[in-house]
């Protein structure tokens, strides 16, 4: 199979579902070896098997993005299986809405740990591998419109995604000398299992008015995103067409946040 990503090995964290799964399928369709790194190894393996069965190249590893040893082991396993690493997508994330006055230390710390510390660790370990290979390589982070505009019902998530944007810029400065680019994309409202859970959580805390439907109503293009809407930008950032871009966050939100 040949395509825009032929001979590239790409790890996607949180790759077993939602945006991550769409990216994985898209990368494999473009000729990449897609590595699905997820806490849900069973789901990751099922997706890898699906891709292989349709002629693509994929494998699965169990990775906890908050645990450095787990992240490093996932990269090591990938290199052992496939020879090298070309791009690392820090995509895993989670949210747990709470009203601002109800936010607890545990809620804040968990959301920051998964969404922000996970990006830091993933970037560090991927870059170590890139440098060991002789330089080059791409890190791509999943940010969010919530990183550009705070939302009252999930302030820690907004803070975490704002931090992802800052980490992207900082890493771009830190690793440019090695030929490594660091970029990200910022989805808006996307029809994924994460949003299904978010709707239920918002209803539970009496914030149902901030739900999927109401937030989608302000999108200029008239509809929420499907995970597949994210894929072309992911392919662009994983491939050679984006070699002269670094430190940038590309919004993919249908015109929801204009800045």
C-alpha positions in Angstrom: 0.0 0.0 0.0 1.4 3.4 -1.0 0.2 6.8 0.0 1.3 10.1 1.6 2.5 8.3 4.8 4.1 5.2 3.3 7.0 3.8 5.4 6.1 6.0 8.4 5.4 4.5 11.8 3.0 6.6 13.8 1.9 6.1 17.4 -1.5 7.5 18.4 -2.4 7.5 22.1 -6.0 7.1 22.9 -6.2 5.5 19.5 -8.8 2.8 20.2 -11.8 5.1 19.9 -13.1 8.5 18.8 -10.7 10.9 17.1 -7.8 8.6 17.8 -9.4 5.6 16.0 -10.3 7.8 13.0 -6.7 9.1 12.8 -5.4 5.5 13.0 -7.6 4.4 10.1 -6.7 7.4 8.1 -3.0 6.9 8.6 -3.1 3.2 7.7 -5.1 4.1 4.5 -2.2 6.4 3.6 0.4 3.6 3.9 1.6 4.2 7.5 2.2 1.6 10.1 -0.3 2.8 12.7 0.4 1.9 16.4 -2.7 2.1 18.6 -1.6 3.0 22.1 -4.4 2.8 24.6 -5.3 1.7 28.1 -7.9 -0.5 26.5 -5.6 -3.0 24.9 -8.5 -5.2 23.8 -10.1 -2.4 21.9 -6.7 -1.3 20.4 -6.0 -4.9 19.3 -9.4 -5.2 17.7 -8.8 -2.0 15.7 -5.3 -3.2 14.6 -6.8 -6.5 13.5 -9.5 -4.7 11.5 -6.8 -2.6 9.7 -4.6 -5.6 9.0 -7.6 -7.5 7.6 -8.2 -4.8 5.1 -4.6 -4.7 3.9 -3.1 -2.1 6.2 -0.3 -2.2 8.7 -1.1 -1.7 12.4 -0.3 -3.0 15.9 -1.5 -2.3 19.4 0.2 -1.5 22.7 -1.2 -0.9 26.1 -0.1 2.6 27.3 -1.0 4.7 30.3 0.0 8.2 29.2 0.4 9.4 32.8 3.1 6.7 33.6 6.5 7.4 32.1 7.6 3.8 32.2 4.5 2.8 30.3 4.9 5.4 27.6 8.6 4.5 27.2 7.8 0.8 26.9 5.1 1.5 24.3 7.7 3.4 22.2 10.3 0.7 22.7 7.9 -2.0 21.7 7.0 0.0 18.6 10.6 0.4 17.5 11.3 -3.3 18.2 8.3 -4.3 16.0 8.6 -1.7 13.2 12.2 -0.4 13.2 11.6 3.3 14.0 9.2 6.0 15.0 8.3 8.9 12.7 5.4 10.6 14.4 3.9 10.6 17.9 0.3 11.8 18.4 -0.5 12.9 22.0 -4.2 12.3 21.6 -5.4 10.6 24.8 -7.6 12.8 27.0 -10.5 12.9 29.4 -12.9 15.3 31.0 -15.1 15.3 34.1 -17.3 18.4 34.3 -18.0 20.1 37.6 -19.5 23.5 38.4 -16.7 26.0 39.1 -17.4 26.3 42.8 -17.5 22.5 43.1 -14.2 21.7 41.5 -12.1 19.6 43.8 -8.4 19.1 44.0 -8.8 15.5 42.9 -10.8 16.5 39.8 -8.3 19.2 38.9 -5.3 17.0 39.4 -6.7 14.0 37.4 -7.7 16.2 34.4 -4.3 18.0 34.4 -2.5 14.7 34.8 -4.1 12.9 31.8 -4.4 15.9 29.4 -1.3 17.9 30.2 1.3 15.8 32.0 0.5 13.0 29.5 1.5 15.4 26.7 4.7 16.4 28.4 5.7 12.8 29.1 4.7 11.6 25.6 6.6 14.4 23.9 9.8 13.8 26.0 9.9 10.1 25.4 9.1 10.4 21.6 11.8 13.1 21.2 14.3 10.9 23.0 13.6 8.2 20.4 13.8 10.7 17.5 17.2 12.0 18.6 18.4 8.4 19.1 17.4 7.8 15.4 19.5 10.8 14.3 16.9 13.6 14.4 13.8 14.5 12.6 10.3 13.4 13.6 7.0 14.9 14.4 5.0 15.4 17.6 1.3 16.3 17.2 -0.9 17.2 20.2 -4.7 17.2 20.5 -5.6 20.6 21.9 -9.2 21.9 21.9 -11.2 25.1 21.5 -11.5 24.9 25.3 -7.8 25.8 25.3 -8.6 29.1 23.6 -11.8 29.9 25.5 -12.6 28.9 29.1 -15.9 27.0 29.7 -17.5 27.3 33.1 -18.6 23.7 33.4 -15.2 22.3 32.7 -12.6 24.8 33.8 -9.9 22.3 34.6 -10.2 20.8 31.1 -9.9 24.3 29.6 -6.9 25.0 31.7 -5.3 21.7 30.7 -5.8 22.3 27.0 -4.5 25.8 27.3 -1.4 24.2 28.8 -1.2 21.8 25.9 -1.0 24.8 23.5 1.9 26.3 25.6 3.7 22.9 25.8 3.4 22.7 22.0 5.0 26.1 21.6 7.7 25.4 24.1 8.6 22.0 22.6 8.8 23.5 19.1 11.4 25.9 20.4 13.3 23.3 22.3 13.6 20.7 19.6 13.8 22.6 16.3 17.6 22.2 16.4 17.1 18.5 16.0 14.8 18.8 13.0 11.8 17.9 15.1 8.5 19.7 14.6 5.8 20.0 17.3 2.3 21.1 16.3 -1.3 20.4 17.3 -4.9 20.7 16.3 -7.8 22.1 18.2 -11.2 20.3 17.6 -14.5 21.8 18.6 -17.6 19.8 19.1 -17.0 16.3 17.8 -19.4 13.4 17.8 -17.4 10.9 19.8 -18.0 8.7 22.9 -16.2 11.4 24.9 -19.0 13.8 24.1 -21.7 11.3 24.8 -20.3 10.9 28.3 -19.9 14.7 28.6 -23.6 15.2 27.9 -24.5 12.7 30.6 -22.1 14.3 33.1 -23.4 17.8 32.4 -27.0 16.7 32.9 -26.0 15.1 36.2 -24.6 18.4 37.5 -27.6 20.4 36.3 -25.7 21.9 33.3 -27.6 20.2 30.5 -28.0 23.6 28.7 -24.3 23.4 27.9 -24.8 20.1 26.0 -23.7 18.8 22.7 -26.6 20.2 20.8 -26.5 23.7 22.3 -22.8 24.0 21.8 -23.1 22.8 18.2 -25.7 25.5 17.4 -23.0 28.2 17.1 -20.9 26.5 14.5 -20.8 28.5 11.3 -20.7 25.5 9.0 -24.0 24.2 10.6 -23.0 20.9 12.1 -20.7 19.3 14.7 -17.6 17.5 13.5 -17.3 13.8 12.8 -14.0 12.2 13.8 -13.3 11.8 10.1 -13.2 15.6 9.8 -10.0 15.6 11.8 -8.2 13.1 9.7 -7.0 15.3 6.8 -5.3 17.7 9.1 -3.8 14.7 11.0 -2.4 13.3 7.8 -1.0 16.7 6.9 0.8 17.1 10.2 2.1 13.5 10.1 3.5 13.9 6.6 6.2 15.8 4.7 3.8 18.5 3.6 4.0 20.1 7.1 7.8 20.0 7.4 8.1 23.8 7.5 5.4 24.2 10.2 6.2 24.1 13.9 4.7 25.5 17.1 1.3 25.9 15.6 -2.3 24.8 16.6 -4.7 24.3 13.7 -8.4 24.8 14.7 -10.8 22.2 13.3 -14.1 23.4 14.5 -16.3 24.6 11.7 -15.9 28.3 12.6 -17.0 28.0 16.2 -14.2 30.2 17.8 -13.0 33.1 15.7 -9.8 34.8 17.0 
